[in-house]
Amino acid sequence: MPPSFRPWTDCTGRAAGRAVVGFGFRRPGWVSDTRNMAVSRRKRVRPQRPAPRNQSGAWVDAFVAYSAGECHLSENTVAAYRRDLTRFTTWLAGRPITGLTVQDLADYPAWLHGQKLAPASIARHLVSLKVFFRYLQLEGQLDENLAELLGSQKLWERIPHVLSPQQVDRLLAAPTARDACWQRDRALLELLYATGCRASELTSLKQADVHLDQGYCLCKGKGDKQRLVLLGDRAVQAVEAYLQNERPKLAARWPSDPPWLLLSYRGRRLRRERVWELLKRYARRAEVPEDVSPHTLRHSFATHMLAGGADLRQVQEMLGHASIATTQIYTHVDPTRLKAVHQQFHPRG
């Protein structure tokens, strides 16, 4: 019977030679020698691999994808996590996360303070870090969450700054025909004050969510929670004028009809940063304080509602607060409201 020659292949699938001989059996010594030769040959010709990617950056990317895909967090929350953790990787300077100690992490808040961040921003960075480390625990990369041991500076509860009704009137009337998109800007300011919406909520408002004939709009807040927000007559008139005169021209500058209510000059979705810029411009024109922000109109909305006699629970629903404790801060802004309640219900008021 002629000897059977059976090719032997290494782990890469390449034929290393032919084995003997006999009835399908290979000579062990010859195979071992051939394997050693093949391994040594592969070592000599192996191309140099590129440097491995920063493991911390890869974990941050995975956490951001997990937050958006699995946890279904809002775009702003995911973006805030990415910004905070990018600053954390900058502080790491290439050090491995698994090798950090409590003493190392204790220097991180001091480093953030050296970056001229406000106490509230530092506290948010630490929260992002704790959530990130909790994710690494779930993935089996960390045995314990050392970030939980970090404390943040106590944040004082600041009374929000509000505008007077006269200042609000001047601000809402600031956009005039000499401005490029003055009807859009006037509708924007009217909606901010009439609804108490956040800037991100307003820019994500779609045209189908606004029901002018019934005087309300459907707003999507934090955690994708939806709520109905009523519109006043002035807000309805401003939005109608914008929809009839300016929005068709702005939408025509984009290939497809965009669904968003407020559009940019090029027909895209209006950015929330642009809302800040427009508000600052009209605040200077109306001679109101320069530190005004979209949240200032939200504070003014809640304060003026309570001063007019609205119930605290109703204001909570319109603002979309999960807890009424968050809404109670507006009762400290207008002392006349507290005096009226005291005089009405206290026996010696």
C-alpha positions as CSV (number, residue, x, y, z in Angstrom):
1,M,0.0,0.0,0.0
2,P,1.5,3.3,-0.9
3,P,2.2,5.6,2.0
4,S,-0.4,8.3,2.6
5,F,0.8,11.9,2.6
6,R,-1.4,14.2,4.6
7,P,-0.7,17.9,4.7
8,W,-0.3,19.6,8.1
9,T,-1.6,23.1,8.5
10,D,-0.7,25.6,11.2
11,C,-3.1,27.9,13.1
12,T,-3.2,30.4,10.2
13,G,-4.4,27.7,7.8
14,R,-1.2,27.5,5.8
15,A,0.3,24.1,4.8
16,A,3.5,23.6,6.6
17,G,4.6,20.3,4.9
18,R,3.6,16.7,4.3
19,A,3.5,14.1,7.0
20,V,4.3,10.4,6.5
21,V,3.7,7.7,6.1
22,G,1.7,4.8,7.1
23,F,-1.9,4.4,7.7
24,G,-2.9,8.0,8.5
25,F,-0.6,8.5,11.4
26,R,1.8,11.5,11.7
27,R,5.2,11.3,13.2
28,P,5.0,13.4,16.4
29,G,8.6,14.6,16.3
30,W,8.5,15.8,12.7
31,V,5.2,17.7,13.4
32,S,6.6,19.4,16.5
33,D,9.7,20.5,14.6
34,T,7.7,21.8,11.7
35,R,5.4,23.7,14.1
36,N,8.4,25.4,15.7
37,M,9.8,26.3,12.4
38,A,6.5,27.8,11.3
39,V,6.1,29.8,14.5
40,S,9.6,31.1,14.2
41,R,9.0,32.0,10.5
42,R,5.8,33.9,11.5
43,K,7.7,35.9,14.1
44,R,10.2,37.0,11.6
45,V,7.7,38.2,9.0
46,R,4.9,39.5,11.3
47,P,4.1,43.1,10.4
48,Q,4.2,45.6,13.2
49,R,0.8,46.3,14.7
50,P,-0.4,49.9,15.2
51,A,-0.3,51.2,18.8
52,P,-3.5,50.3,20.7
53,R,-6.1,52.9,21.2
54,N,-6.5,54.7,24.5
55,Q,-8.5,52.3,26.6
56,S,-10.1,55.1,28.7
57,G,-11.4,56.8,25.5
58,A,-12.8,53.5,24.3
59,W,-14.6,53.0,27.5
60,V,-16.1,56.5,27.4
61,D,-17.3,55.8,23.8
62,A,-18.9,52.6,25.0
63,F,-20.6,54.3,27.9
64,V,-22.0,57.1,25.8
65,A,-23.4,54.5,23.4
66,Y,-24.8,52.6,26.3
67,S,-26.5,55.7,27.7
68,A,-28.1,56.6,24.4
69,G,-29.0,53.1,23.2
70,E,-29.8,51.1,26.3
71,C,-30.8,53.8,28.8
72,H,-32.6,56.0,26.2
73,L,-31.3,59.2,27.8
74,S,-31.9,62.5,26.1
75,E,-29.5,64.0,23.6
76,N,-28.5,66.8,26.0
77,T,-27.8,64.4,28.8
78,V,-25.6,62.1,26.6
79,A,-23.8,65.2,25.3
80,A,-23.1,66.4,28.8
81,Y,-21.8,63.0,29.8
82,R,-19.4,63.0,26.8
83,R,-18.1,66.5,27.6
84,D,-17.6,65.8,31.3
85,L,-15.8,62.4,30.7
86,T,-13.7,63.9,27.9
87,R,-12.4,66.4,30.5
88,F,-11.8,63.5,32.8
89,T,-9.7,61.6,30.2
90,T,-7.7,64.8,29.8
91,W,-7.0,64.8,33.5
92,L,-6.0,61.2,33.4
93,A,-3.2,62.0,30.9
94,G,-2.8,58.4,29.8
95,R,-3.0,56.8,33.2
96,P,-5.2,53.6,33.4
97,I,-8.5,53.9,35.2
98,T,-8.0,50.5,36.9
99,G,-4.9,51.8,38.6
100,L,-6.4,54.9,40.2
101,T,-6.6,55.1,44.0
102,V,-8.8,57.3,46.2
103,Q,-5.9,59.7,46.7
104,D,-5.6,60.1,42.9
105,L,-9.3,60.7,42.4
106,A,-9.3,63.3,45.3
107,D,-7.1,65.5,43.1
108,Y,-9.7,65.6,40.3
109,P,-12.1,68.1,41.9
110,A,-9.2,70.4,42.7
111,W,-8.1,70.1,39.1
112,L,-11.6,71.1,37.9
113,H,-11.6,74.0,40.3
114,G,-8.3,75.1,38.6
115,Q,-10.1,75.0,35.3
116,K,-12.3,77.9,36.6
117,L,-15.4,75.8,36.7
118,A,-18.4,76.9,38.8
119,P,-19.2,74.7,41.9
120,A,-22.4,73.5,40.1
121,S,-20.4,72.4,37.1
122,I,-17.9,70.6,39.3
123,A,-20.7,68.8,41.1
124,R,-22.1,67.7,37.7
125,H,-18.7,66.4,36.6
126,L,-18.5,64.3,39.7
127,V,-21.9,62.9,39.1
128,S,-21.0,61.9,35.6
129,L,-17.8,60.2,36.9
130,K,-19.8,58.2,39.4
131,V,-22.2,57.0,36.8
132,F,-19.4,56.2,34.5
133,F,-17.6,54.1,37.2
134,R,-20.9,52.4,38.0
135,Y,-21.0,51.3,34.3
136,L,-17.5,50.0,34.4
137,Q,-18.5,47.9,37.5
138,L,-21.4,46.4,35.5
139,E,-19.0,45.6,32.7
140,G,-16.6,43.9,35.1
141,Q,-13.8,46.4,34.6
142,L,-13.8,47.7,38.1
143,D,-14.4,45.8,41.4
144,E,-15.5,48.9,43.3
145,N,-16.7,52.4,42.6
146,L,-14.1,54.7,44.2
147,A,-15.7,57.7,42.7
148,E,-18.6,57.3,45.2
149,L,-16.3,58.4,47.9
150,L,-15.8,61.8,46.3
151,G,-17.7,64.7,47.9
152,S,-18.7,67.9,46.3
153,Q,-19.0,71.4,47.6
154,K,-22.3,72.2,49.2
155,L,-24.4,74.2,46.7
156,W,-26.3,77.1,48.0
157,E,-29.8,77.4,46.8
158,R,-29.8,80.6,44.8
159,I,-33.0,82.5,44.3
160,P,-33.5,82.7,40.5
161,H,-33.3,86.1,38.8
162,V,-36.6,87.2,37.2
163,L,-37.6,90.1,35.0
164,S,-40.4,92.5,35.9
165,P,-43.5,92.4,33.6
166,Q,-42.4,95.8,32.2
167,Q,-39.0,94.4,31.3
168,V,-40.6,91.4,29.7
169,D,-42.8,93.6,27.5
170,R,-39.8,95.6,26.3
171,L,-37.9,92.4,25.6
172,L,-40.7,90.7,23.6
173,A,-41.2,93.8,21.5
174,A,-37.5,94.2,20.7
175,P,-37.5,92.3,17.4
176,T,-38.5,94.7,14.6
177,A,-38.8,94.6,10.8
178,R,-35.1,95.7,10.4
179,D,-34.0,92.3,11.7
180,A,-33.5,89.4,9.3
181,C,-36.0,87.0,10.8
182,W,-37.8,89.3,13.2
183,Q,-41.1,87.4,13.1
184,R,-39.4,84.1,14.0
185,D,-37.5,85.8,16.8
186,R,-40.7,87.4,18.1
187,A,-42.4,84.0,18.1
188,L,-39.4,82.5,19.8
189,L,-39.4,85.0,22.7
190,E,-43.2,84.8,23.0
191,L,-43.0,81.0,23.3
192,L,-40.2,81.2,25.9
193,Y,-42.3,83.4,28.2
194,A,-45.7,82.0,27.4
195,T,-44.8,78.4,28.0
196,G,-41.9,78.4,30.4
197,C,-40.1,75.9,28.2
198,R,-36.4,75.3,28.3
199,A,-34.4,76.4,25.2
200,S,-33.7,72.7,24.3
201,E,-37.4,71.9,24.6
202,L,-38.4,74.8,22.3
203,T,-35.8,74.0,19.6
204,S,-37.0,70.4,19.5
205,L,-40.6,71.5,19.1
206,K,-42.1,70.2,15.9
207,Q,-44.7,72.0,13.8
208,A,-47.1,69.1,14.3
209,D,-46.9,69.5,18.1
210,V,-48.3,73.1,18.0
211,H,-52.1,73.4,17.9
212,L,-52.8,77.0,17.5
213,D,-56.6,76.6,17.0
214,Q,-56.9,75.0,20.4
215,G,-54.2,77.1,22.1
216,Y,-51.7,74.5,23.3
217,C,-48.5,72.7,22.2
218,L,-47.1,69.3,23.1
219,C,-43.7,69.7,24.8
220,K,-41.1,67.0,25.3
221,G,-39.0,67.6,28.4
222,K,-36.4,65.7,30.3
223,G,-36.5,62.0,30.1
224,D,-38.7,62.3,27.0
225,K,-41.6,63.1,29.2
226,Q,-44.4,64.9,27.3
227,R,-46.6,67.6,28.7
228,L,-49.3,70.0,27.4
229,V,-48.4,73.6,27.6
230,L,-51.0,76.3,27.1
231,L,-50.4,79.3,24.7
232,G,-51.7,82.8,25.3
233,D,-53.3,85.0,22.6
234,R,-50.1,87.0,22.0
235,A,-48.0,83.8,21.6
236,V,-50.6,82.4,19.2
237,Q,-50.6,85.6,17.1
238,A,-46.8,85.7,16.9
239,V,-46.5,82.1,15.8
240,E,-49.3,82.4,13.2
241,A,-47.5,85.5,11.7
242,Y,-44.3,83.5,11.6
243,L,-45.9,80.5,10.0
244,Q,-47.6,82.5,7.3
245,N,-44.8,84.9,6.4
246,E,-41.3,83.6,7.3
247,R,-41.3,79.9,7.8
248,P,-42.2,79.0,4.2
249,K,-39.2,81.0,3.0
250,L,-36.8,79.4,5.5
251,A,-38.1,75.9,4.8
252,A,-37.6,76.4,1.0
253,R,-33.8,76.7,1.6
254,W,-33.6,73.1,2.7
255,P,-34.1,70.2,0.3
256,S,-36.9,68.6,2.3
257,D,-39.5,70.2,4.4
258,P,-38.1,70.2,7.9
259,P,-40.5,69.2,10.7
260,W,-39.2,71.6,13.3
261,L,-41.2,74.7,14.2
262,L,-38.3,77.1,14.6
263,L,-35.9,77.1,11.7
264,S,-32.5,78.7,11.1
265,Y,-31.7,81.1,8.3
266,R,-30.6,78.1,6.2
267,G,-33.8,76.1,6.9
268,R,-32.3,73.8,9.5
269,R,-33.3,73.2,13.0
270,L,-32.5,76.2,15.2
271,R,-29.7,75.5,17.7
272,R,-30.3,76.2,21.3
273,E,-27.0,78.1,21.3
274,R,-28.5,80.4,18.7
275,V,-31.4,81.0,21.1
276,W,-29.0,82.3,23.7
277,E,-27.3,84.6,21.1
278,L,-30.6,86.1,19.9
279,L,-31.9,86.6,23.5
280,K,-28.6,88.4,24.4
281,R,-29.0,90.7,21.4
282,Y,-32.6,91.7,22.1
283,A,-31.8,92.1,25.8
284,R,-29.2,94.7,25.1
285,R,-31.7,96.5,22.8
286,A,-34.5,96.4,25.4
287,E,-32.1,97.6,28.1
288,V,-32.7,94.6,30.4
289,P,-29.9,93.0,32.5
290,E,-27.2,91.4,30.3
291,D,-27.2,88.2,32.4
292,V,-30.6,87.3,31.0
293,S,-30.9,83.8,29.7
294,P,-33.7,81.5,28.3
295,H,-34.0,80.2,31.8
296,T,-34.6,83.7,33.1
297,L,-37.8,83.8,31.0
298,R,-38.7,80.4,32.5
299,H,-38.2,81.7,36.0
300,S,-40.2,84.9,35.1
301,F,-43.0,82.7,33.8
302,A,-43.3,80.7,37.0
303,T,-42.9,83.7,39.3
304,H,-45.6,85.8,37.5
305,M,-47.9,82.9,37.4
306,L,-47.7,82.4,41.2
307,A,-47.9,86.2,41.8
308,G,-51.2,86.2,39.8
309,G,-52.7,83.5,42.0
310,A,-51.9,80.3,40.3
311,D,-51.7,77.1,42.3
312,L,-48.3,75.7,43.0
313,R,-49.3,72.2,41.7
314,Q,-50.5,73.7,38.4
315,V,-47.2,75.6,37.9
316,Q,-45.3,72.4,38.6
317,E,-47.2,70.6,35.8
318,M,-46.6,73.4,33.4
319,L,-42.9,73.5,34.1
320,G,-42.6,69.7,34.0
321,H,-41.0,69.4,37.4
322,A,-40.9,65.9,38.8
323,S,-40.9,67.2,42.4
324,I,-42.9,70.1,43.8
325,A,-39.9,71.0,45.9
326,T,-38.2,72.3,42.8
327,T,-41.2,74.6,42.1
328,Q,-41.3,75.9,45.7
329,I,-38.3,78.0,45.1
330,Y,-40.4,80.5,43.1
331,T,-42.5,81.2,46.2
332,H,-39.4,82.8,47.8
333,V,-39.0,85.2,44.9
334,D,-42.3,87.2,45.3
335,P,-42.8,88.1,48.9
336,T,-46.2,89.6,48.2
337,R,-47.5,86.2,47.5
338,L,-46.4,84.9,50.9
339,K,-47.8,87.9,52.6
340,A,-51.2,87.4,51.0
341,V,-51.3,83.8,52.0
342,H,-50.3,84.7,55.5
343,Q,-52.9,87.3,55.9
344,Q,-55.6,85.1,54.5
345,F,-55.0,81.9,56.5
346,H,-53.1,82.9,59.7
347,P,-55.3,83.7,62.7
348,R,-53.3,86.8,63.5
349,G,-52.5,87.7,59.9
